[in-house]
Amino acid sequence: MELNDLARRIGILEDVEAIKRLKARYAALCDTGYDPDALTALFTEDAVWDGGKEWGRYDGKDAIWNFFAGADAMLPFALHYMTNPQIEVDGDTANGSWHLFQTCTYSATGDAIWGAARYYEEYVRLDGSWRFRRVRMESSFWTPYESGWVKRPFVQDAND
């Protein structure tokens, strides 16, 4: 094995670990009150956070900041469990996907909620640090603890 190849492969492993730390920081900030300043610092200026019909789409740091500024009122308790990372690095850009399992309190109904989704993300390295360029969340369910995902998959559905 050539030394240049080894250095390249180690660099990719370091980048993957840095992106995992970025995602862990995101989850920790969400779980401790959704600090909008700290959260938006993890994003590029032109970033998009897209939570689909359940959570909305927010284009640019200002819109993302506004979303997170109201998140604590919407979800006063949350624990984000990020699992199964799949991360592909290509120089100063990368793509990744994660599974999310989340417990939370949904203030609109007062329900204890189970949530599950997939994150699909794009990252970019800026000034030596990885940032989110695009976060897209595809929800599987957001269901009241008592009902479960079979009886009521989405607490947000007004028709239930």
JOGIDA-V59648 format. One record per residue. N is the residue number from 0. PHI is phi in degrees with one decimal (none if undefined). OMEGA is omega as a letter, one per 30 degrees, with the letter a starting at -180 (NA if undefined). D_LAST is the distance of its C-alpha to the last C-alpha in Angstrom with 1 decimal. Layout:
BEGIN
N PHI OMEGA D_LAST
N PHI OMEGA D_LAST
END
This chain:
BEGIN
0 none a 60.4
1 -78.0 a 61.3
2 -61.6 l 60.9
3 -63.3 l 59.0
4 -65.5 l 56.5
5 -62.9 l 56.0
6 -63.0 l 55.5
7 -63.9 a 52.9
8 -66.3 l 51.0
9 -66.0 l 51.1
10 -60.5 l 49.9
11 -63.8 l 46.8
12 -61.3 l 46.1
13 -64.8 l 46.5
14 -64.5 l 44.2
15 -59.2 l 41.4
16 -65.2 l 41.8
17 -65.0 l 41.7
18 -68.5 l 38.4
19 -62.7 l 37.0
20 -67.1 l 38.2
21 -58.6 a 36.6
22 -66.4 l 33.2
23 -64.8 l 33.8
24 -63.5 l 34.8
25 -55.5 a 31.6
26 -62.7 a 29.5
27 -62.4 l 31.8
28 -67.2 l 31.4
29 -64.4 a 27.6
30 -79.6 a 27.8
31 -124.3 l 30.3
32 106.0 l 28.7
33 56.9 l 28.4
34 -57.1 a 31.9
35 -66.1 l 31.6
36 -67.1 a 35.4
37 -67.2 a 35.7
38 -67.3 a 32.7
39 -68.8 l 33.9
40 -64.9 l 37.3
41 -84.2 a 36.0
42 -113.2 l 35.3
43 -75.8 l 37.7
44 -59.4 a 38.1
45 -99.2 a 36.4
46 -64.3 l 33.6
47 -128.4 l 30.1
48 -115.3 a 27.0
49 -122.8 l 24.2
50 -99.5 l 20.8
51 69.6 a 19.1
52 -66.7 a 16.1
53 -73.2 a 14.5
54 -124.3 l 17.7
55 90.9 l 19.9
56 -120.6 a 23.5
57 -133.5 a 26.6
58 -103.2 l 30.1
59 90.3 a 33.1
60 -61.0 a 33.8
61 -63.2 l 33.2
62 -66.4 l 29.6
63 -65.5 l 29.1
64 -58.8 a 30.7
65 -60.8 l 28.5
66 -61.2 a 25.3
67 -68.5 l 26.7
68 -63.5 l 28.0
69 -101.1 a 24.5
70 -67.0 a 23.0
71 -64.2 l 24.3
72 -70.0 a 22.5
73 -78.7 a 19.2
74 -130.0 a 20.0
75 -67.5 l 22.7
76 -135.9 l 23.1
77 -155.6 l 23.1
78 -130.0 a 25.1
79 -95.7 l 25.4
80 -111.3 a 27.0
81 -97.4 a 28.5
82 -135.5 l 30.0
83 53.7 a 31.7
84 -67.0 l 33.3
85 -125.3 a 34.9
86 -126.1 l 37.2
87 -118.8 a 39.8
88 -102.2 l 42.4
89 -136.3 a 44.5
90 67.0 a 47.0
91 -97.5 l 45.3
92 -129.6 l 41.9
93 -157.6 l 39.4
94 -126.2 l 36.1
95 -152.6 l 33.8
96 -139.5 a 30.6
97 -143.1 l 28.9
98 -94.2 l 26.1
99 -116.8 l 24.0
100 -121.8 a 22.6
101 -138.3 l 21.3
102 -105.7 a 20.5
103 -162.4 l 19.5
104 -111.3 a 18.1
105 -96.0 a 15.4
106 -66.6 a 16.8
107 -61.0 a 14.0
108 -118.6 a 12.2
109 78.7 a 15.3
110 -78.6 l 13.9
111 -77.5 a 16.3
112 -122.1 l 15.1
113 -99.9 l 16.6
114 -133.8 l 17.0
115 -143.1 a 19.0
116 -159.8 l 20.4
117 -116.7 l 23.7
118 -99.3 l 26.0
119 -122.5 a 28.5
120 -134.5 l 31.2
121 -120.0 a 34.5
122 -126.2 l 37.1
123 -141.1 l 40.5
124 -90.9 l 43.4
125 -124.4 l 44.7
126 50.0 l 47.8
127 84.3 a 47.7
128 -122.5 l 44.0
129 -80.4 l 40.9
130 -134.1 l 38.1
131 -77.6 l 34.7
132 -100.4 a 35.0
133 -148.4 l 31.6
134 -124.5 l 28.5
135 -123.9 a 25.6
136 -112.5 l 22.6
137 -107.9 a 20.5
138 -77.0 l 17.4
139 -96.9 l 16.7
140 -164.4 l 13.9
141 -139.1 a 12.9
142 -121.0 l 11.3
143 -59.6 a 11.6
144 -51.7 a 15.0
145 -70.0 a 14.3
146 -86.8 a 11.5
147 81.9 a 13.2
148 -72.2 l 12.8
149 -77.5 a 12.8
150 -79.4 a 9.8
151 -148.7 a 7.5
152 -66.2 a 9.8
153 -131.5 l 8.8
154 -60.8 a 8.0
155 -71.6 a 8.8
156 -67.5 a 6.1
157 -73.3 a 5.6
158 -80.1 a 3.8
159 -86.6 NA 0.0
END
